[in-house]
Amino acid sequence: MAPGTAAASLRVLLANRSRLDREGLAALIRQTDPTISVTGAETANQAFAALSNAECGDVLAISVTPCSFEDLGRIGDFLKGGVTAPVVLIMTSVAPATAASLTGLGVKGIVLSSASAEVLVAAIRMAAGGDTYLPPELVYSRAHANTEAGGALDNLTQREVQIMALLGAGLSNKEIARRLNAKEATIKVQIHRLMRKLGVANRTQAAVLASRHDLIQAQVLENAG
């Protein structure tokens, strides 16, 4: 923004289960940037319903507290259905794999609750402008993970690449075994070995890597079919 240029006004729809937290965040946002108006909603469902009815909001900010992580599934469902307003999540913490999944679905910002009000406002404005905000530490972790995983992929066997691609497609162990004409117990062992090679903690993180490297999925699913 050029010096002396006034910030464009924005309408933010803020979802938070706690009324005290919701009103406190709204006050901080308004105090930091008086050109932003904030409307509150108790849940993500209510916020998305308001957006679908075009009632309010240029940006949807959702505070995801430890007791409301189930909202992430609903947020994903709404994003897959198409949401016109950019979504910014305020979270106490987030794993790099989860962040990659969320931004892949279309989330335009992830702000840690330890961040300042200035950072939150900057993330909201970035999202409104079409950019994506991620915390610096998350950007570093993501870049490091991509580098490490990229090297690990080169060391996978053809069967492990096939399994990784099928994990990325959302198949269960039983379905993978059927697709590859193998025993389920064998597939389970191979998945554990695959996760150790990739340096991931669970099959969900392996699936995220698989979807990130979609060129592998396209090649291997064709071979496995």
Buried (B, 14 or more C-beta within 10 A) or exposed (E): EEEEEEEEEBBBBBBBBBEEBBBEBBEBBBEBBEEBBBBBBEBBBEBBEBBBEEEBBBBBBBBBBEEBEEBBEBBBEBBEEEBEBBBBBBBEEBBBBBBBBBBEBBBBBBBBBEBEBEBBBBBBBBBBEEEBBBBEEBEEBBEEBBEEBEEBBEEBEEBBBBBBBBBBBEBEBEBBBEBBEBEEEEBBEBBEBBBEBBEBEEBBBBBBBBBBBEEBBEEBBEEBE
